[in-house]
Amino acid sequence: MKVAVIGGGIVGLSTAYFLAKKGIEVTVFEKKYLLYGASGRNFGGITLQLDSPELIKLAKRSFQLYDKLSSEIGFNILLRRDGGIRTANSEEDLKKLKRDVTLQNSVGVRSKIISPEEVKDFIPDFNEDSAIIASYCEDDGVLFPWPVIWCLAKGCKEFGVDIRLYSEVNKIESENMSIRGVYANGEFFKADFVVNAGGAWSNHINQIAGIELRNKIIKEETCVTESIKPWLNPYILDLTRQVYLCQTVRGEIVGGIVGRESETLTTSSTLDFLIEFSKKAVEILPKLKGLALLRQWAGVYDKGADNMPVLGFTKIEGFVEANGLGKLGMSIGLSVGEEIAKLIIRGENNEIKKFDPLRFLKS
Ligand SMILES: Cc1cc2nc3c(=O)[nH]c(=O)nc-3n(C[C@H](O)[C@H](O)[C@H](O)COP(=O)(O)OP(=O)(O)OC[C@H]3O[C@@H](n4cnc5c(N)ncnc54)[C@H](O)[C@@H]3O)c2cc1C
């Protein structure tokens, strides 16, 4: 069996890794370089504070896989599992936090509601007037996304995966609704399965394959400050302001605004972001006022039309969707790859049934 994976982000590489581990011949086509996509541009927050049992299950498994893979492959992914705090400053978000924690607890997640004063037990400089309620989960954490990708790439190579960089798939061939293979750099590559792990570019890949699915495109901007002494731990996400912040081991504060839907795939940075982010970040942590911003960047990712991942077989036999992970790629990307590999090997996989692409075809 030969598999062509389109996209060298966390989803594509982890799918390739788990397939190759089972002895399957896999080639990954990446149109630019590893880290070009969202997997190389994200904040690295990983969380179990989710609002669906199926997503929580995928996240729990991913958390186990982070530990397993970094020792199996021998690569430090710089993961700090120091917990995560969510705060809310509106009645609507207060209700959401409470609802989410109840659901999380029902499936064994150790999250709990805390007061804004209790947030100060973790982060003494937190402005308790910026929130009316908060939640905390001790199992959440932050990782550095680059070593995750390097780790997966090393693991892939050890199992013989051919990772082709600067190899854009620009044509996908099928016959009688059955996949034949892909074209990259003018060459035809025959494959029994083709996996669309193209992240924000998955719509275009679907289009050239003849699949009508359309995911939402999200653009997200983020930035990093000069270093200050360790002070901000665990990481914090303000649900109402949609702002998140953490401190790296080198002391920089990294933060951003949760992504918004975009018509284009542009990754340009904006002054508007810096102004909005700075204002909101200082409302949450007044001590940030006056801190120098060193660098800003942006990335794009995708979400299914119903905000859920899109994982599974399509109407074209052998053409597989593995995209639409939204802002959860680092939380669930590893287990998504593992489940897609199982789907290809077994021909079915109930674990990801909820995310079946064919749900969009049902009335
Ligand atoms: C600023 C920012 C902050 C974020 N913060 C978090 C966070 O804290 N926690 C979290 O879990 N997630 C976060 N995310 C989201 C996360 O990064 C994504 O969910 C995840 O990286 C998606 O991985 P992927 O493999 O699906 O896509 P990508 O990493 O985008 O990989 C897709 C790859 O496909 C390649 N490609 C596309 N078309 C083709 C083609 N035709 N041929 C060959 N290759 C192709 C692209 O070049 C790209 O490298 C954030 C994202 C951004 C931008």
Ligand as a Chemical Component Dictionary entry (heavy atoms), coordinates in Angstrom:
data_LIG
# 
_chem_comp.id                   LIG 
_chem_comp.type                 NON-POLYMER 
_chem_comp.pdbx_formal_charge   0 
_chem_comp.three_letter_code    LIG 
# 
loop_
_chem_comp_atom.comp_id 
_chem_comp_atom.atom_id 
_chem_comp_atom.alt_atom_id 
_chem_comp_atom.type_symbol 
_chem_comp_atom.charge 
_chem_comp_atom.model_Cartn_x 
_chem_comp_atom.model_Cartn_y 
_chem_comp_atom.model_Cartn_z 
_chem_comp_atom.pdbx_ordinal 
LIG C1  C1  C 0 -0.992 32.372 15.710 1  
LIG C2  C2  C 0 -1.558 30.996 15.943 2  
LIG C3  C3  C 0 -1.721 30.541 17.250 3  
LIG C4  C4  C 0 -2.221 29.254 17.479 4  
LIG N1  N1  N 0 -2.270 28.800 18.742 5  
LIG C5  C5  C 0 -2.612 27.510 18.976 6  
LIG C6  C6  C 0 -2.549 26.982 20.278 7  
LIG O1  O1  O 0 -2.180 27.649 21.229 8  
LIG N2  N2  N 0 -2.898 25.681 20.454 9  
LIG C7  C7  C 0 -3.310 24.876 19.409 10 
LIG O2  O2  O 0 -3.626 23.700 19.642 11 
LIG N3  N3  N 0 -3.374 25.371 18.157 12 
LIG C8  C8  C 0 -3.037 26.654 17.921 13 
LIG N4  N4  N 0 -3.092 27.151 16.654 14 
LIG C9  C9  C 0 -3.662 26.308 15.590 15 
LIG C10 C10 C 0 -2.670 25.230 15.129 16 
LIG O3  O3  O 0 -1.472 25.838 14.765 17 
LIG C11 C11 C 0 -3.281 24.454 13.980 18 
LIG O4  O4  O 0 -4.487 23.834 14.413 19 
LIG C12 C12 C 0 -2.372 23.338 13.460 20 
LIG O5  O5  O 0 -1.063 23.778 13.297 21 
LIG C13 C13 C 0 -2.909 22.795 12.144 22 
LIG O6  O6  O 0 -2.010 21.818 11.684 23 
LIG P1  P1  P 0 -2.144 21.222 10.231 24 
LIG O7  O7  O 0 -1.130 20.160 10.098 25 
LIG O8  O8  O 0 -3.575 20.872 9.990  26 
LIG O9  O9  O 0 -1.871 22.450 9.240  27 
LIG P2  P2  P 0 -0.514 23.221 8.914  28 
LIG O10 O10 O 0 0.423  23.192 10.031 29 
LIG O11 O11 O 0 -0.915 24.546 8.368  30 
LIG O12 O12 O 0 0.112  22.343 7.771  31 
LIG C14 C14 C 0 -0.438 22.296 6.476  32 
LIG C15 C15 C 0 0.734  22.212 5.509  33 
LIG O13 O13 O 0 0.247  21.863 4.214  34 
LIG C16 C16 C 0 1.085  22.464 3.267  35 
LIG N5  N5  N 0 0.381  22.484 1.980  36 
LIG C17 C17 C 0 -0.744 23.175 1.692  37 
LIG N6  N6  N 0 -1.126 22.948 0.426  38 
LIG C18 C18 C 0 -0.233 22.063 -0.098 39 
LIG C19 C19 C 0 -0.088 21.439 -1.382 40 
LIG N7  N7  N 0 -0.948 21.661 -2.379 41 
LIG N8  N8  N 0 0.968  20.601 -1.563 42 
LIG C20 C20 C 0 1.847  20.355 -0.567 43 
LIG N9  N9  N 0 1.759  20.939 0.652  44 
LIG C21 C21 C 0 0.721  21.767 0.888  45 
LIG C22 C22 C 0 1.340  23.852 3.859  46 
LIG O14 O14 O 0 2.501  24.439 3.308  47 
LIG C23 C23 C 0 1.469  23.534 5.352  48 
LIG O15 O15 O 0 2.815  23.383 5.756  49 
LIG C24 C24 C 0 -2.613 28.430 16.380 50 
LIG C25 C25 C 0 -2.434 28.892 15.074 51 
LIG C26 C26 C 0 -1.921 30.158 14.854 52 
LIG C27 C27 C 0 -1.729 30.620 13.431 53 
# 
loop_
_chem_comp_bond.comp_id 
_chem_comp_bond.atom_id_1 
_chem_comp_bond.atom_id_2 
_chem_comp_bond.value_order 
_chem_comp_bond.pdbx_ordinal 
LIG C1  C2  SING 1  
LIG C2  C3  SING 2  
LIG C2  C26 DOUB 3  
LIG C3  C4  DOUB 4  
LIG C4  N1  SING 5  
LIG C4  C24 SING 6  
LIG N1  C5  DOUB 7  
LIG C5  C6  SING 8  
LIG C5  C8  SING 9  
LIG C6  O1  DOUB 10 
LIG C6  N2  SING 11 
LIG N2  C7  SING 12 
LIG C7  O2  DOUB 13 
LIG C7  N3  SING 14 
LIG N3  C8  DOUB 15 
LIG C8  N4  SING 16 
LIG N4  C9  SING 17 
LIG N4  C24 SING 18 
LIG C9  C10 SING 19 
LIG C10 O3  SING 20 
LIG C10 C11 SING 21 
LIG C11 O4  SING 22 
LIG C11 C12 SING 23 
LIG C12 O5  SING 24 
LIG C12 C13 SING 25 
LIG C13 O6  SING 26 
LIG O6  P1  SING 27 
LIG P1  O7  DOUB 28 
LIG P1  O8  SING 29 
LIG P1  O9  SING 30 
LIG O9  P2  SING 31 
LIG P2  O10 DOUB 32 
LIG P2  O11 SING 33 
LIG P2  O12 SING 34 
LIG O12 C14 SING 35 
LIG C14 C15 SING 36 
LIG C15 O13 SING 37 
LIG C15 C23 SING 38 
LIG O13 C16 SING 39 
LIG C16 N5  SING 40 
LIG C16 C22 SING 41 
LIG N5  C17 SING 42 
LIG N5  C21 SING 43 
LIG C17 N6  DOUB 44 
LIG N6  C18 SING 45 
LIG C18 C19 SING 46 
LIG C18 C21 DOUB 47 
LIG C19 N7  SING 48 
LIG C19 N8  DOUB 49 
LIG N8  C20 SING 50 
LIG C20 N9  DOUB 51 
LIG N9  C21 SING 52 
LIG C22 O14 SING 53 
LIG C22 C23 SING 54 
LIG C23 O15 SING 55 
LIG C24 C25 DOUB 56 
LIG C25 C26 SING 57 
LIG C26 C27 SING 58 
# 
